[in-house]
Amino acid sequence: MVEVTKINGQKILVNPDLMETAEETPDTVISLTTGKKIIVKESRQEVKNLVKSYRKEIFAD
Protein backbone atom coordinates (compact mmCIF):
# COMPACT_ATOMS: atom_id res chain seq x y z
CA MET A 1 0.00 0.00 0.00
CA VAL A 2 1.15 3.55 -0.67
CA GLU A 3 0.18 6.48 1.55
CA VAL A 4 -1.22 9.59 -0.13
CA THR A 5 -2.93 12.71 1.17
CA LYS A 6 -6.44 13.61 0.07
CA ILE A 7 -7.21 17.27 -0.64
CA ASN A 8 -8.86 17.61 2.81
CA GLY A 9 -5.58 16.57 4.48
CA GLN A 10 -6.67 13.03 5.36
CA LYS A 11 -3.95 10.43 4.80
CA ILE A 12 -5.09 7.21 3.16
CA LEU A 13 -3.50 3.99 1.94
CA VAL A 14 -4.10 2.98 -1.67
CA ASN A 15 -3.37 -0.36 -3.26
CA PRO A 16 -1.11 0.52 -6.22
CA ASP A 17 -2.23 -2.64 -8.04
CA LEU A 18 -5.64 -0.97 -8.42
CA MET A 19 -4.24 2.27 -9.86
CA GLU A 20 -5.08 2.75 -13.49
CA THR A 21 -3.98 6.36 -14.12
CA ALA A 22 -2.64 9.40 -12.28
CA GLU A 23 -3.08 12.75 -13.97
CA GLU A 24 -2.60 16.39 -13.01
CA THR A 25 -5.57 18.57 -13.90
CA PRO A 26 -4.00 20.67 -12.02
CA ASP A 27 -4.88 18.58 -8.92
CA THR A 28 -3.61 15.03 -9.09
CA VAL A 29 -6.43 12.57 -9.77
CA ILE A 30 -5.78 8.86 -9.25
CA SER A 31 -8.21 6.63 -11.15
CA LEU A 32 -8.66 3.10 -9.85
CA THR A 33 -9.69 0.01 -11.79
CA THR A 34 -12.85 0.00 -9.67
CA GLY A 35 -13.96 3.26 -11.30
CA LYS A 36 -13.29 5.31 -8.16
CA LYS A 37 -11.27 8.53 -8.45
CA ILE A 38 -9.23 10.05 -5.64
CA ILE A 39 -7.92 13.63 -5.66
CA VAL A 40 -4.60 13.87 -3.79
CA LYS A 41 -2.12 16.59 -2.81
CA GLU A 42 0.91 14.69 -4.14
CA SER A 43 2.07 15.43 -7.66
CA ARG A 44 1.83 12.81 -10.40
CA GLN A 45 5.60 12.32 -10.16
CA GLU A 46 5.40 11.82 -6.38
CA VAL A 47 2.69 9.18 -6.83
CA LYS A 48 4.85 7.47 -9.45
CA ASN A 49 7.83 7.46 -7.07
CA LEU A 50 5.71 6.05 -4.24
CA VAL A 51 4.54 3.20 -6.46
CA LYS A 52 8.09 2.50 -7.66
CA SER A 53 9.37 2.40 -4.07
CA TYR A 54 6.52 0.10 -3.08
CA ARG A 55 7.29 -2.32 -5.90
CA LYS A 56 11.03 -2.33 -5.12
CA GLU A 57 10.24 -3.11 -1.48
CA ILE A 58 7.85 -5.94 -2.41
CA PHE A 59 10.21 -7.61 -4.87
CA ALA A 60 13.29 -7.18 -2.64
CA ASP A 61 11.90 -9.62 -0.04
C-alpha positions as CSV (number, residue, x, y, z in Angstrom):
1,M,0.0,0.0,0.0
2,V,1.1,3.6,-0.7
3,E,0.2,6.5,1.5
4,V,-1.2,9.6,-0.1
5,T,-2.9,12.7,1.2
6,K,-6.4,13.6,0.1
7,I,-7.2,17.3,-0.6
8,N,-8.9,17.6,2.8
9,G,-5.6,16.6,4.5
10,Q,-6.7,13.0,5.4
11,K,-3.9,10.4,4.8
12,I,-5.1,7.2,3.2
13,L,-3.5,4.0,1.9
14,V,-4.1,3.0,-1.7
15,N,-3.4,-0.4,-3.3
16,P,-1.1,0.5,-6.2
17,D,-2.2,-2.6,-8.0
18,L,-5.6,-1.0,-8.4
19,M,-4.2,2.3,-9.9
20,E,-5.1,2.8,-13.5
21,T,-4.0,6.4,-14.1
22,A,-2.6,9.4,-12.3
23,E,-3.1,12.7,-14.0
24,E,-2.6,16.4,-13.0
25,T,-5.6,18.6,-13.9
26,P,-4.0,20.7,-12.0
27,D,-4.9,18.6,-8.9
28,T,-3.6,15.0,-9.1
29,V,-6.4,12.6,-9.8
30,I,-5.8,8.9,-9.3
31,S,-8.2,6.6,-11.1
32,L,-8.7,3.1,-9.9
33,T,-9.7,0.0,-11.8
34,T,-12.9,0.0,-9.7
35,G,-14.0,3.3,-11.3
36,K,-13.3,5.3,-8.2
37,K,-11.3,8.5,-8.4
38,I,-9.2,10.1,-5.6
39,I,-7.9,13.6,-5.7
40,V,-4.6,13.9,-3.8
41,K,-2.1,16.6,-2.8
42,E,0.9,14.7,-4.1
43,S,2.1,15.4,-7.7
44,R,1.8,12.8,-10.4
45,Q,5.6,12.3,-10.2
46,E,5.4,11.8,-6.4
47,V,2.7,9.2,-6.8
48,K,4.8,7.5,-9.5
49,N,7.8,7.5,-7.1
50,L,5.7,6.0,-4.2
51,V,4.5,3.2,-6.5
52,K,8.1,2.5,-7.7
53,S,9.4,2.4,-4.1
54,Y,6.5,0.1,-3.1
55,R,7.3,-2.3,-5.9
56,K,11.0,-2.3,-5.1
57,E,10.2,-3.1,-1.5
58,I,7.9,-5.9,-2.4
59,F,10.2,-7.6,-4.9
60,A,13.3,-7.2,-2.6
61,D,11.9,-9.6,0.0
